[in-house]
Amino acid sequence: MNKLRRSARLVDMTQHLLARPHKLIPLTYFAEQYGAAKSSISEDLSIIKELFETEGIGLLKTVAGAAGGVKYIPQMNKEVARKAINKLKEKLEGPGRLLPGGYLYMADLLGDPEALAEIGKVFASIFAETAADYVMTVETKGIPLAYAAAAYLNVPVVIVRRYSKVTDGSVVSINYVSGSSKRIQTMSLARRSLPENSKVLIIDDFMKAGGTIQGMIDLLAEFKAEVVGVGVLMETSDVEERLVDEYVSLLKMKEMDVRDKEIKLELGNRFV
Amino acid sequence: MNKLRRSARLVDMTQHLLARPHKLIPLTYFAEQYGAAKSSISEDLSIIKELFETEGIGLLKTVAGAAGGVKYIPQMNKEVARKAINKLKEKLEGPGRLLPGGYLYMADLLGDPEALAEIGKVFASIFAETAADYVMTVETKGIPLAYAAAAYLNVPVVIVRRYSKVTDGSVVSINYVSGSSKRIQTMSLARRSLPENSKVLIIDDFMKAGGTIQGMIDLLAEFKAEVVGVGVLMETSDVEERLVDEYVSLLKMKEMDVRDKEIKLELGNRFV
């Protein structure tokens, strides 16, 4: 790249950092890229850092030393996150979302890239310090949430299948009991999709008794993986015995009046 | 926001634009946000525009007039896209990817957020002018690709289900014949997930004879939707009769030697 003026340099550094969350970028990279002195790069970074922090975009962490550099950590503060999740709550409480069988229609919100990015950033902020190597979810509805969180954590997603596919190669399968329906089900994960001893963050859309999450935890044991966190978009409150103790929920389903088709949500355990 | 110096303003405008592709932002928004004159905002935008264009990040389109403003259009030029897809091709041709039954293992690449963002940007660049209202795919493996493209187009994703779920409410189902296996299958889409007369871009991971894509096209007819484009990551070449004529492929599977476990890919029709 040709020598850039500071203004252009700031634009390029901003886009470069935003596209690579949680990745350490050596100052020499920027210095060589722009043909600029390290001291100028440091000044640029402090401008970006201040703006990112005051605007609630995230943190710029500087790591000193020979192997040092700068890292962008997406970070939405708890109050901004609370507002975002409250907005989501209001949308989900809107009329016509309660479906027969007591299900909540969320596909439109989970299809909207801006809403999804926001939820992903909330999860990534909560689990920023876990040093997760992977985000794991089970097909199908958790997939967009897992990708949204993984994008801000900058780690790959592994998807547990409910039906093992021939295109996965050798798989590890386990049976689990869905806590709410009490039915025995199978989930499987391709052997090659997760190296042993990985640190894994589990993300899912919905948790009733937690049987599916517990199934994923059991499956991870087969891969000698460490579960560094569990995050669900919504938990239900009408559960006699929950199978999973440690988890973060963003929303909680409080009451559901199937006859009047009314639904009442509250904020999840993250915000209590 | 307090009055910002130009340097901080450039950082904030850059992140604001990057987070909202294809969205028209009035200049007055920036002017009010930063307490700056429109002429200063215009100068800032021309700095960002030049950098975005020389670095191949995208275009900044200015719309004149009272309802005017500026729009960031993610745009990867064809040569950069060719390089990115070539890199992907080399990875996919690597050893051990050919699975029994002649399937190609791609889950790791489709799980990697940086690789995925790149493919998403390639699709979004190709279909930038289609004015699609939605990206549609069918579960499961096409989902991450659809979201990656939709993020850069800034439109929602609708997911066609292979098994209709009780959580979808009223659905429209069709039968289709998978062209390669000749089996009759069912796919369905929730009635409320797609308003009538929408413009829809179809994205999927793999196309053999095109039966699944044709099924989605037929399903869209039930929603009075207009198909504005079809993009697949990979097509196969051993097809006697293709059911779909107009589509863009990024990669093409040329040869597959199941005995020697070797696979040969070439670039798709986009790059010919």
Contacts between the chains, C-beta under 8 A, distances in Angstrom:
chain1	res1	chain2	res2	distance
A	1	B	55	7.7
A	4	B	51	7.7
A	6	B	7	6.9
A	7	B	6	6.9
A	7	B	7	7.0
A	7	B	10	5.7
A	7	B	47	5.0
A	8	B	47	5.9
A	8	B	50	7.0
A	8	B	51	4.8
A	10	B	7	5.8
A	10	B	10	5.0
A	10	B	11	5.6
A	10	B	14	7.7
A	11	B	10	5.6
A	11	B	11	7.7
A	11	B	14	4.9
A	11	B	47	6.4
A	11	B	48	5.2
A	11	B	51	4.6
A	11	B	52	7.7
A	12	B	51	5.6
A	12	B	55	6.3
A	14	B	10	7.7
A	14	B	11	4.9
A	14	B	14	4.4
A	14	B	15	6.0
A	15	B	14	6.0
A	15	B	18	6.0
A	15	B	52	7.9
A	15	B	55	7.8
A	15	B	57	6.0
A	18	B	15	6.0
A	18	B	18	6.1
A	19	B	117	7.6
A	20	B	114	7.9
A	47	B	7	5.0
A	47	B	8	5.9
A	47	B	11	6.4
A	48	B	11	5.2
A	50	B	8	7.0
A	51	B	4	7.7
A	51	B	8	4.8
A	51	B	11	4.6
A	51	B	12	5.6
A	52	B	11	7.7
A	52	B	15	7.9
A	55	B	1	7.8
A	55	B	12	6.3
A	55	B	15	7.8
A	57	B	15	6.0
A	99	B	166	7.2
A	99	B	167	6.3
A	99	B	168	7.6
A	99	B	169	4.7
A	100	B	166	7.3
A	100	B	169	7.7
A	101	B	166	5.1
A	101	B	167	7.8
A	103	B	166	6.0
A	103	B	167	4.0
A	104	B	167	7.6
A	105	B	167	7.1
A	105	B	168	7.7
A	105	B	169	5.9
A	105	B	190	7.9
A	105	B	192	7.2
A	107	B	158	7.8
A	107	B	159	7.2
A	107	B	168	6.9
A	107	B	190	6.2
A	107	B	193	5.5
A	108	B	156	7.1
A	108	B	192	7.4
A	108	B	193	6.5
A	111	B	156	4.2
A	111	B	157	4.5
A	111	B	158	6.0
A	111	B	159	7.3
A	111	B	193	7.3
A	112	B	156	4.8
A	113	B	147	7.2
A	113	B	150	5.4
A	113	B	151	4.8
A	113	B	154	6.0
A	113	B	155	7.3
A	113	B	156	6.8
A	113	B	157	7.5
A	114	B	20	7.9
A	114	B	154	7.4
A	116	B	147	7.6
A	117	B	19	7.6
A	117	B	151	7.4
A	139	B	139	7.1
A	139	B	140	5.1
A	140	B	139	5.1
A	140	B	140	6.0
A	140	B	143	7.4
A	140	B	159	7.4
A	140	B	161	7.6
A	141	B	167	7.8
A	143	B	140	7.4
A	143	B	143	5.1
A	143	B	144	7.0
A	144	B	143	7.0
A	144	B	147	5.7
A	144	B	157	7.3
A	147	B	113	7.2
A	147	B	116	7.6
A	147	B	144	5.7
A	147	B	147	5.9
A	150	B	113	5.4
A	151	B	113	4.8
A	151	B	117	7.4
A	154	B	113	6.1
A	154	B	114	7.4
A	155	B	113	7.3
A	156	B	108	7.0
A	156	B	111	4.2
A	156	B	112	4.8
A	156	B	113	6.8
A	157	B	111	4.5
A	157	B	113	7.5
A	157	B	144	7.2
A	158	B	107	7.8
A	158	B	111	6.0
A	159	B	107	7.2
A	159	B	111	7.3
A	159	B	140	7.4
A	161	B	140	7.6
A	166	B	99	7.2
A	166	B	100	7.3
A	166	B	101	5.1
A	166	B	103	6.0
A	167	B	99	6.3
A	167	B	101	7.8
A	167	B	103	4.0
A	167	B	104	7.5
A	167	B	105	7.1
A	167	B	141	7.7
A	168	B	99	7.6
A	168	B	105	7.6
A	168	B	107	6.8
A	169	B	99	4.7
A	169	B	100	7.7
A	169	B	105	5.9
A	190	B	105	7.9
A	190	B	107	6.2
A	192	B	105	7.1
A	192	B	108	7.4
A	193	B	107	5.5
A	193	B	108	6.5
A	193	B	111	7.3
